Amino acid sequence: MERGRKTTQRAVAALADAGVIEPWPITLKAGQTEQAIGGLHRIDEAKLNALDDDAFLKLRRDAALPLAYMQLLSKGQLVTLEYLAKLQAQLAQSQLARTAIANLPESIDSLFGMAEDDTVQFR
C-alpha cells in the first residue's frame, strides 16, 4: 500500500510540475436544485496534449499518464452521478408519500374523535 501511495504521489507531482492540473468546479443538478462541489481538480486535456516531447516522456516515466487519462475518462461519469441523485430524490419523495398514506386515520370519525355510532346532522 505504501508503494502505491508513493507512486501516486510521484505521478501527481509530475502532473503538477507539468502544469496540467487545474481546479475543477463542479455543479451537480438534483431535481430543481444545483449543488456546487469544491476542492476537486482535473487534468486540462488541452495542456496535456500541448506538452513538448520531453515533458510528455517525463510523465510517462513517472507513471502519471494512466492517472491523467483515467481522470479524463471519469469526467463522463458526472452525468451518471446526476442521474443517481435524481433517482435518490424520487425515492425519498415516494417514501414520504407512503409514510403520509400510512399515517392517515382509519376513518373520518376517528379524525374528529367521534365514536362510530355518533351521527352528525346538518340543519
Steps between C-alpha positions, in 0.01 A plus 500: 500500500786736584664431165174585323464822697853608409440420134178704504671793673781494243249491214294788641814704563610442139159611371514810720855579384383469140226755572212283384299491824232765551212560745181320402184688596215252479129575526271199522128527438260316729145573397449875511807564712864527407782413735850639460782264589835658568853390579538274198754521220515369146742453216493772235497284189604784270808570712582129518483472121711815457794370706831470323648153454736524798225602742270228364769234536564612859133440575531154347811421708326619818194280430284812479336438162265222615387720788442795266306295245285330762404838644410625153285191440331531839359844416232324299364348819359834618188434294461169686539677837231751403269216394559314828429819699173539308401140576587547866281811519212312335540211742498735799185668364321168452600389851353825639177432312480143634561629854225761462255239373593261780429772758148576375225421751294188444181700476387860489324444833826425676645819356239702691505275806148375444375157589384291207136514611496882532321689227553846364193690394502810281196727531 
